[in-house]
């Protein structure tokens, strides 16, 4: 999974997407709230325009009540002697929201129980036109009338069909303006975010160059907020270089000392004519491989990581060489070691790295196997996949992550220093790959190595 995540960085959410997504959500919510507020203000304004001139109508309502014979202690409602009843839409409601009197015009419209709408005014002010009959909208205006003994509510209705059309048109323009404003704000937001994230992108590019070996230090950032981070990273790089220098010097000294001892051993063998020829050939072969490994370690110590990740190596010659050597080392076990190699597929690294990796993995497999070891290579998309399977006791799941660390061993009963898997894991990381341990179909352990076939550092 670690290799897949590296090769597919877009699967992870980015800081840019988080900022843009959160900002867009907040702006969208703010604009929706603004649109709702604007619609509410439009409704209140229209409601107020239709209800500002009640005084003339109150006189006409009072006259209609007088002509209808309604006298229920209504207080001082003005009357108008010249009024012709039947033109006003109103109802006189009691305290329990029942109709005491309904005007002729309202009865003619067939509006049932107009006073029942008063209960809605107790929780909210009805500023929207109400559709009391199909296709007919009205505004409702409740007025409290205080009499000497009784209290009534005069509910006045006014035709709001025209108001409904005007209000719909206003709300349409509000929606249109918000629809034009939202993408404009989004475009400005994305442009600002892209500009604001430029220092981070430059930092990311410089880190990629450092990973690829094209840069040693980070430049001074353009944003003051990144100064501390850049200084800390440069300090870590300096410390890492210092540690690498110490490590390289130690490796140089060790490799040089071993090289001298190997040369002396070869000279001693050459000067001793009593050594059997077969033993001499075998010793020379082993000493040659040891000298090759010392040369490789010396070269790696001098170059560091640079220059080791560009070559390609054939797998079969290295595997066959190791097969012959391990057959001699573990001749008493008679291990059936088979190769299942994809034709034409090369190891994406140097032959020395392949020898070191396979040597450690196959040696471990032979050591713990009962009688079966299988080496497999295949290509999966742009990834080189290599597995080493054995039919031994395997590695417990809780130990699989820890045994790839230096000095950690899964089985103390077998000889070893707990370094082989750690070396292989470090080599796989050098190639931007990974090494994992799973259960083998043979019953033992499976060591899975995945290396990218294309260099992908970002």
Phi, psi and omega in degrees: 000327180296318178295317181297320179296323179293319183284343181230070183292339182288349178289337181271143177294137180263160177299322180299315181293324178297314181295311182296315181297315179295316180296318179297320179297314181295318180294319178299315178297320180296318180291323176296319177294321178295319178296318178296320178295320179294320178296321179295318178296320177298318180295318179294320180296314180294321179298320179291323180297323182278349183241022185272343185243072182272337190300310178300322182289329178296323177297318181292323179294319178298319179294320178296321178296321179293318180293330179278357178079023179271119179217093186233048177056057184272000179079210187264066169276122182295154177238160181224114189295328185271012186280139176260113186292160173106003182255348185259141178259105180202166176215147177256119189246146177272181183293335180266021175063034172251152185277120173275325178209138176237132183294160180301315182298322181287323177294324180294325178290338180080029178282117183272134175049062180295331182289345180294340180285349180296330181297333179289333179289346179287334181253333180204157179268118186281095179261352178271144175299135180258137178270092182278335174223154181307120178080003181237121182248146183221149167265141179248130180234106178273133177235128179279132179243118181261117174258174179300327184236330185239159176236129180233167175238122176268114181259111182258133178249139177229140181300126184237022179297315178293321178297322179297317179296315180296321180292319177298321180294318178297315180295327176297318179293325176298314179298319180295318180296318179294322179295329177278327183286323185299307179296330178296315179295319180299318180297316178295322180295313180297318179298316178295321180293319178299316178295319181292330181274359183303316178299323179292322178293322176295320177298319178297317180296320180292322176296322176297321178294323177295317178298323180278359179082012181265358183210149180255327185223161175273143177285165175296127184286156177282337181257133182295334180293340182262000183297312180299317179296316180297317179298319179296318179294319177297323178294318177297320178296320179295317178296320179296319178297321179295317178295319179297322179297317178297317180297316181296320178297319179295319179295322178299314181297315181295313181297321180294320180294316180295322181298320179296316180295321179295319179296321178294320179296318178296323179293320179297316179298321181292331181273353183255100183284349183278350180290128180302147185296320180297317179293322179297318180296316181294318179295319178299321179297314180293319178295326177296317178294321178295318178297322178297319179292321178296317178299320179296313180297322178295317180294320179293323178294326180286318185270341188069218181277338184289140176086359182258355189246017185255341187275172173227150185222143174289136184277320189298314180300318179294317181296319180294320178298315179292326179299317179294317181294315182291331177297326178284318182295318184248042183295333181288336182273337182054057182285133175275100183257115182242151180246131175234082188255134177288126183299137176081352182273125182253153174289127185280058180187189184283157178294329179294318177295319178297318178298317180293318182292309181295323179301315179292315183294315182288327177296316176298316182297316179294324183295321185261347183290154172278303176201017185217128174222136181229130174252126183232139171230145178201165178250131175237104186055243181255033183232133173274122183244126179229130180234144174237117183247146173220166181254029180279200183288344180080183180237130181300143183304324183287347180257352189294329179278325185283331185288348177276000174273156182293135175083001181260129181236141181279332183223110182287349182284337180264147180292153179149167181248359180071034183248331188304309180295324179296319178298315179297319179295318179295321177297317179297323178292327177300325179268019180062029179245204183205159177230127180229160181241129177225187177270135183274147172299341178281350179108343180260224181258149172240124174261118184250121178246128179235124181229135179290136178279339176246137181294122183220095185264346185255000000 
